[in-house]
Structures are given as structure tokens and as C-alpha cells.
Amino acid sequence: MPWNETHYNSDAFDDLLTQAESTIDINERRNVMAKVEKQVQDDAIMVQPFFRSVMFAASDKIKNIKMHPTVYHQWNKVWIDA
């Protein structure tokens, strides 16, 4: 398959994925997908990132300031409304 950049090949994974795709009940599908995800993690074919909470606070006087996921600020687009 052209999208399979890792060339990962597992019959057990394929069977679980087929089961998940054919499961209508969302809670049952979640349980099957948890097995799919665990297999991918255990076989170490991918790095699963984690996300940390990032806080952001600014006065109402600060205009056009936006939180960026990488905490990169473009100060040239920000102004103070006195």
C-alpha cells in the first residue's frame, strides 16, 4: 500500500482493524481500537506523542494576541488598547 511508509505488515493488526471498522457500536469499537493502538505501540512502528497543557493569559487591553501551539508569538501583530 502506498500510504504504508513503515512497510508494517501484521495479520493480527489487519484482523483487529477490520473488526474495528465493522463494529457499529461506538463503545465496542473503542475497545477494539484500544487493542489496535496497543499493537502498534508494542510493535514499536510509531512514536505516539503526548501533549502537555499550555496555559496562556493576557489582559483585555492586549489586542490581537493569540496562543500558538508552539508558544511562538508574533508581537508585530499585537497592540495595547489603552
C-alpha positions, 0 to 999 in steps of 0.5 A, spaced: 500 500 500 502 506 498 500 510 504 504 504 508 511 508 509 513 503 515 512 497 510 508 494 517 505 488 515 501 484 521 495 479 520 493 480 527 493 488 526 489 487 519 484 482 523 483 487 529 482 493 524 477 490 520 473 488 526 474 495 528 471 498 522 465 493 522 463 494 529 457 499 529 457 500 536 461 506 538 463 503 545 465 496 542 469 499 537 473 503 542 475 497 545 477 494 539 481 500 537 484 500 544 487 493 542 489 496 535 493 502 538 496 497 543 499 493 537 502 498 534 505 501 540 508 494 542 510 493 535 514 499 536 512 502 528 510 509 531 512 514 536 505 516 539 506 523 542 503 526 548 501 533 549 502 537 555 497 543 557 499 550 555 496 555 559 496 562 556 493 569 559 493 576 557 489 582 559 483 585 555 487 591 553 492 586 549 489 586 542 490 581 537 494 576 541 493 569 540 496 562 543 500 558 538 501 551 539 508 552 539 508 558 544 511 562 538 508 569 538 508 574 533 508 581 537 508 585 530 501 583 530 499 585 537 497 592 540 495 595 547 488 598 547 489 603 552 
